[in-house]
Each structure stands twice: as structure tokens, then as C-alpha cells.
Amino acid sequence: MHGRSTTFDNFSDFFHWYNTEHHHSGLGYLTPQQVHEGRAEQTLAARQGVLLRAYEQHPERFPNGPPRVASPPTEVWINPPHRERDDLNPPASGVVVKSITRGNIEPVAEQRSTNS
């Protein structure tokens, strides 16, 4: 019998696997659960130890020197929060940046000079 219960069970199994067993490249090959529970640093340190032992035993397998674990990004978003507009944090002096405001492109440097 196919129905809502069977579909929910299938998705429930998938979500469990995806969050607790699948190592995501975008998370430094950690699971979302490891990151969420604050175990990323501990897991990466243990992984680095294994890599260093492998390097010590067989350095010939590592032509680029000692291996390093992948670092997870500092932020991961599905829908990132709205940030301040870039033109509110002006670039270094002499740099001209253009900003899109309501469909019009205006040089930020000119905006600043007329508003100052």
C-alpha cells in the first residue's frame, strides 16, 4: 500500500541518513549533526591525527607533504540573512564602486561627494 505513511517513512529514513551519516563536502566532510552538536573541532582533530600517522608511516604516498583535513566554512546558509548594503561600508579611497539602487546604477563615489 502506497500512501502518506509510506512516503513519510521513506523521507524520514532519508533525512536521518542525510543529517547523521552522510559526510558533506561543503561542511569539511562532516555530518550536519556533528557540526550542529559542536563536535566539528574534535572530529577534525581526530581525523588530522589519523592523517599524520599515515604520513609518518608512508610519506612517499604524500608528495605534497603532510596532509591537512578540510576545514568547514565559517558560515553555511540556505537563505542568508540580509546584510548591510556594500555602499554603506565605503571602499578604500580612490576606488569607484557602482551600486544598484531601484534599478538605477549610480557611482557610489559621486553619491558620497554630493551628499558630503
SVG drawing of the C-alpha trace seen along z (x, -y; Angstrom):
<svg xmlns="http://www.w3.org/2000/svg" viewBox="-2 -68 60 70">
<polyline fill="none" stroke="black" stroke-width="0.4" points="0.0,0.0 1.3,-3.4 0.3,-6.4 1.3,-9.2 2.6,-7.0 4.9,-5.1 6.2,-8.3 6.8,-9.9 8.7,-6.8 10.9,-6.9 11.7,-10.6 12.3,-10.1 14.9,-7.5 16.5,-9.7 16.7,-12.8 18.1,-10.6 20.9,-9.3 21.5,-12.8 21.9,-14.5 23.7,-11.8 25.6,-9.6 26.3,-11.5 29.6,-13.5 29.1,-16.7 31.9,-18.2 30.5,-21.7 31.0,-21.0 34.5,-19.8 33.3,-16.2 31.4,-16.3 27.8,-15.4 25.3,-18.2 24.8,-16.5 28.5,-16.8 28.5,-20.5 25.2,-21.2 26.2,-19.4 29.6,-21.3 31.7,-18.2 33.4,-19.5 36.6,-20.6 37.0,-17.3 36.2,-15.2 38.6,-17.2 41.4,-16.9 41.0,-13.1 40.9,-12.9 44.1,-15.0 45.8,-12.6 45.0,-9.7 46.3,-11.5 49.5,-12.4 50.1,-8.8 49.5,-7.7 52.0,-10.3 54.6,-9.2 54.3,-5.5 54.2,-6.2 55.5,-9.7 56.0,-8.5 52.2,-8.4 52.0,-12.2 54.1,-14.0 52.8,-17.4 53.9,-16.9 51.8,-16.2 48.1,-16.1 45.6,-18.5 41.9,-18.0 39.4,-20.1 38.2,-23.0 34.4,-23.6 33.2,-27.0 32.6,-29.6 29.0,-30.1 26.6,-27.9 23.2,-29.3 20.2,-28.1 18.7,-31.6 21.4,-34.0 20.3,-36.9 20.1,-40.4 23.4,-42.2 24.1,-45.9 24.4,-47.4 28.0,-47.4 27.9,-51.2 27.3,-51.9 30.7,-50.5 32.8,-52.5 35.9,-51.0 39.4,-52.4 39.9,-56.0 40.1,-56.4 38.1,-53.2 34.9,-53.7 32.2,-51.2 28.8,-51.1 25.7,-50.2 22.3,-49.1 19.5,-51.1 15.9,-50.7 17.1,-49.6 19.4,-52.6 23.2,-52.3 24.9,-55.1 28.6,-55.6 28.9,-55.5 31.9,-57.9 29.6,-60.5 26.9,-59.9 29.3,-60.5 30.6,-63.7 27.2,-65.2 25.9,-64.1 29.0,-65.3"/>
</svg>
